[in-house]
Amino acid sequence: MSRRYRVGDAGAEVAVEVTTDGVAVVDGQRFQVTALGDGRYRVVAEDGAATVVAVAGPGHAPWASAAGRAVALTVDSAPRRASSARSQGGDMTAPMPATVVRLHVAVGDAVTAGSPVVVLEAMKMELTVRAASDGVVRAVNCAVGDLVTPGVALVDIAP
């Protein structure tokens, strides 16, 4: 499973695809991404060049910093699965790389659309992942302290 993004900064826009195995493809170039914690990531290009990128902010208005330059990003993301449980209101995925800091649900809990299920943190900023629909929690696929990447199913909610 992967997630595609269109990421823009100051009018320039690139296509990004992030897979659950830590590979990011940016306009056709592959990068290996490893979480270092606290919203920092080691990014290694195919030629071996490496840098550390810090990502922070809420999913709807993130920013990134690398090599002494910070940029605000506009992100338009969509799952790359044609028939996903999320599109049917079932699973919840991380909208950005982050650390799980709080779980609001357990297996068997009844939830309503919009209720908090997981709280993520990136660079000391918190983002609450909310239930996409009413239902019952079928599975919780993360724990407090886990580092998660975009596209990772955090909670599965059955209607």
C-alpha positions in Angstrom: 0.0 0.0 0.0 1.2 3.5 -0.7 0.0 7.0 -0.6 0.4 9.7 -3.3 0.8 13.4 -2.6 1.2 16.6 -4.6 3.5 18.8 -2.5 3.9 22.4 -3.3 6.2 25.2 -2.0 6.2 28.8 -3.4 4.3 27.8 -6.5 6.5 24.8 -7.4 4.7 21.4 -7.2 6.1 17.9 -7.2 4.5 14.4 -7.1 5.4 12.3 -4.1 4.5 8.6 -3.4 5.3 7.2 0.0 5.2 3.4 0.6 4.9 1.7 4.0 8.4 0.2 3.6 10.1 3.6 3.9 10.6 4.5 0.2 9.6 7.9 -1.1 9.5 8.5 -4.8 9.7 12.2 -5.7 9.1 12.9 -9.4 10.5 9.5 -10.3 13.6 9.6 -8.0 13.7 7.1 -5.2 14.7 7.9 -1.6 15.0 5.6 1.4 13.4 7.3 4.5 14.2 6.3 8.0 12.5 7.8 11.1 14.9 9.1 13.7 12.2 10.2 16.1 10.9 13.6 17.2 9.7 14.3 13.6 13.2 13.9 12.1 13.9 11.6 9.2 17.1 10.5 7.5 16.6 10.7 3.7 19.1 8.9 1.5 19.0 9.3 -2.3 19.9 6.5 -4.8 23.4 8.0 -5.2 24.0 7.7 -1.4 23.6 11.4 -0.6 21.9 11.8 2.7 20.2 14.6 4.7 18.1 14.9 7.8 14.6 16.4 7.2 12.4 17.6 10.1 8.7 17.6 9.5 6.1 19.4 11.7 2.7 20.9 11.8 -0.8 19.6 11.4 -1.6 17.4 8.4 -3.4 20.2 6.6 -0.5 22.7 7.0 2.8 20.9 7.5 6.3 22.3 7.0 9.7 20.8 6.5 13.2 21.8 7.3 16.4 20.5 5.7 19.9 21.9 5.2 19.1 25.1 7.0 16.0 25.9 4.9 12.4 25.7 6.2 9.4 25.6 3.9 5.7 25.6 4.4 4.1 22.8 2.3 0.7 22.4 0.7 -0.2 18.8 0.6 -3.1 17.2 -1.3 -3.0 13.5 -0.5 -5.2 10.6 -1.6 -4.8 6.9 -0.9 -3.6 4.8 -3.8 -6.0 2.0 -3.2 -9.0 1.8 -5.4 -11.3 0.2 -2.9 -9.9 1.0 0.5 -11.6 0.6 3.9 -10.8 4.3 4.5 -12.9 5.3 1.5 -15.7 3.2 3.0 -15.1 4.9 6.4 -13.3 1.9 8.0 -9.6 2.2 8.5 -7.7 5.3 9.7 -4.3 6.1 8.3 -1.5 8.5 9.4 -1.7 11.6 7.3 2.0 12.4 7.9 5.1 10.8 9.5 4.6 11.0 13.3 4.8 9.4 16.7 1.7 7.9 18.4 1.3 9.8 21.7 -2.2 8.8 22.8 -4.8 6.2 22.0 -8.4 7.1 22.6 -10.0 3.7 21.6 -9.6 0.0 22.2 -10.9 -3.0 20.3 -14.7 -3.2 20.8 -15.2 0.5 21.5 -18.2 2.1 19.7 -17.1 5.4 18.0 -19.0 8.2 16.3 -17.8 10.1 13.2 -15.4 12.8 14.3 -14.5 11.3 17.6 -10.8 11.2 18.4 -9.1 7.8 18.0 -5.4 8.5 17.9 -3.2 11.5 18.7 0.0 11.8 16.7 3.0 14.2 17.3 5.5 15.6 14.9 8.1 18.2 16.1 6.2 18.8 19.3 2.9 19.5 17.5 -0.1 17.3 18.0 -2.6 16.0 15.4 -5.7 14.2 16.3 -6.9 11.5 14.0 -10.7 11.3 14.1 -13.1 8.5 13.2 -14.3 8.8 9.6 -17.6 7.2 10.4 -19.8 5.7 13.2 -18.8 2.1 14.0 -17.0 -0.3 16.3 -13.3 -0.6 16.6 -12.2 -3.9 15.0 -8.4 -3.4 15.5 -5.9 -1.0 16.9 -2.7 -1.4 14.8 -0.4 0.9 16.8 0.7 1.6 20.3 1.9 4.7 22.2 5.5 5.4 21.1 5.2 3.9 17.6 6.6 5.8 14.7 4.1 5.8 11.9 4.3 6.8 8.3 1.6 8.0 5.8 -0.6 5.2 4.6 -0.1 3.0 7.7 -3.5 1.8 9.0 -3.8 2.9 12.6 -7.3 1.8 13.6 -9.9 -0.3 11.7 -13.5 0.7 12.3 -16.3 -1.5 11.2 -19.7 0.1 10.4 
